[in-house]
Amino acid sequence: MGHERGMAAKPDGGTGVDRGRRQTVGLLVAGGLATIMPAHEVSAANAAKERPQPGNELVHAAGERKGQPVAPADLAQGKAVGAWAKDPESGTVRSGSRLNRVILVRIDPEGADGKTKKRMAEGGIVAYSGFCTHAGCAIENFKPEEQVIVCHCHSSVFNPQANGKVVSGPAKRSLAGLPVKVEGDRLVVAGEFEGKLGPPKAGT
C-alpha cells in the first residue's frame, strides 16, 4: 500500500514525472524536432548551398588536390578541371548543391565570341556549369582538338568558345557561364552564373 500511495496518480494524470518536461518532449517529437542541428551547423550547410559569388576562389573538386586552389598552370591546353567555389573568409566550400559544380577549361581565345571573352580569364581560361543540362551528370571531359566540352553520360557536346551552346546530343540548353579572373596564382570567381543551371523542368 505504501508503494501504491507513493505512485498515486496526480490530479493531472501524472505519476510524479515532471509534467512540463513531458509536454516539451512531446511537442519536440510531434514537430519532428527531437534532434536539432546546432544553429552554426545549419548556417554552414546553407552557406555551402549558395551559388558561387564574386571573390570566391576556385578549388579542385576531386583527386589528390581536392580542396586546394586551382592555379592557371593546372589548366594545361586540353585539360579540364572540375571545381567548387570557396569563400576565402569563412572557408566554406560551396559544394552543398550539385548545381554549383564548375568545369574549367583553357580555350583558344581567338575563336571565342564576345560573351565568352567577357567572362574569360587571362590565358583563355573559361568556366562553365559542370552540371549537364540534359540529365544532370557531372561534366569532366574536354576535347581540345575540337574545342568542345563533352558529357560522358549521353554524349551531349557543348562549345565553350560560343557561350556554352549545344553542338550536338540530347541536351537542349546551353551551359551557364561563370565569369572568372586570375589573381596571383589562383583563379577567382568574378561574377554570378550567366544562364540557367541544370536540365529544364518537365513541361518547360
Residue pairs with C-beta under 8 A, 6 or more apart in sequence:
7 15
7 16
9 15
10 16
12 19
14 22
25 34
28 34
37 45
44 92
45 96
46 96
47 87
47 90
47 92
47 94
47 96
48 92
48 93
48 94
48 95
48 96
48 97
49 94
49 96
49 97
49 100
50 94
50 96
51 94
51 97
51 99
51 100
51 192
51 193
52 85
52 94
52 100
52 102
52 178
52 189
52 192
52 193
53 85
53 87
53 189
53 192
54 189
54 190
54 191
54 192
55 88
55 188
55 189
56 85
56 86
56 87
56 88
56 94
56 188
56 189
57 69
57 70
57 85
57 86
57 88
57 186
57 187
57 188
57 189
58 69
58 70
58 83
58 84
58 85
58 86
58 102
58 104
58 127
58 180
58 186
58 187
58 188
58 189
59 66
59 67
59 68
59 69
59 70
59 83
59 84
59 85
59 86
59 93
60 66
60 67
60 68
60 69
60 70
60 74
60 81
60 82
60 83
61 82
61 83
61 84
61 95
61 101
61 102
61 130
62 82
67 86
67 93
69 86
69 185
69 186
69 187
70 81
70 83
70 104
70 186
70 187
71 185
71 186
71 187
72 121
72 122
72 123
72 125
72 182
72 185
72 187
73 185
74 81
75 81
75 104
75 105
75 106
75 123
75 125
76 106
77 106
77 144
78 106
78 142
78 143
78 144
78 145
79 105
79 106
79 142
80 103
80 104
80 105
80 140
80 141
80 142
80 149
81 103
81 104
81 105
82 101
82 102
82 103
82 104
82 130
82 138
82 140
83 101
83 102
83 103
83 104
83 127
83 130
83 187
84 93
84 94
84 95
84 100
84 101
84 102
85 93
85 94
85 100
85 102
85 189
86 92
86 93
86 94
87 94
94 100
98 131
98 136
98 138
99 129
99 131
99 197
99 198
101 129
101 130
101 131
101 138
102 127
102 128
102 129
102 130
102 178
103 127
103 128
103 129
103 130
103 139
103 140
103 142
103 149
103 175
104 125
104 126
104 127
104 180
104 187
105 125
105 126
105 128
105 142
105 149
105 160
106 123
106 124
106 125
106 126
107 116
107 120
107 124
107 125
107 126
107 147
107 160
107 161
108 124
108 147
108 161
109 117
109 120
109 124
111 147
111 161
112 120
112 124
112 126
112 161
112 162
113 161
113 162
113 163
115 163
115 177
115 194
116 126
116 160
116 161
116 162
116 163
116 177
118 179
119 126
119 127
119 177
119 178
119 179
119 180
119 190
119 191
119 194
120 126
120 180
121 127
121 180
121 181
121 182
121 187
121 190
122 181
122 182
123 182
125 180
125 182
125 187
126 160
126 177
126 180
127 177
127 178
127 179
127 180
127 187
127 189
128 149
128 158
128 160
128 164
128 175
128 176
128 177
128 178
129 164
129 175
129 176
129 177
129 178
129 193
129 195
129 197
129 198
130 138
130 139
130 140
131 137
131 138
131 139
131 197
131 198
132 138
132 139
132 151
132 153
132 154
132 156
132 171
132 199
133 156
133 166
133 171
133 172
133 173
133 174
133 175
133 196
133 198
133 199
133 200
134 151
134 153
134 154
134 156
134 169
134 170
134 171
134 172
134 199
135 153
135 154
135 170
135 199
136 198
136 199
137 151
137 152
137 153
137 154
139 149
139 150
139 151
139 152
139 158
139 175
140 152
141 149
141 150
141 151
141 152
142 148
142 149
142 150
142 160
143 149
143 150
147 159
147 160
147 161
148 157
148 158
148 159
148 160
148 167
149 157
149 158
149 159
149 160
149 164
149 175
150 156
150 157
150 158
151 157
151 158
151 169
151 171
154 169
154 170
154 171
155 168
155 169
155 170
156 166
156 168
156 169
156 170
156 171
157 166
157 167
157 168
157 169
158 164
158 165
158 166
158 167
158 171
158 174
158 175
159 165
159 166
159 167
160 175
163 174
163 177
164 174
164 175
164 176
164 177
164 195
165 174
166 172
166 173
166 174
172 200
173 195
173 196
173 199
173 200
174 195
175 195
176 193
176 194
176 195
176 196
176 197
177 193
177 194
177 195
178 189
178 191
178 192
178 193
178 194
179 189
179 190
179 191
179 192
179 194
180 187
180 188
180 189
180 190
181 187
181 188
181 190
182 188
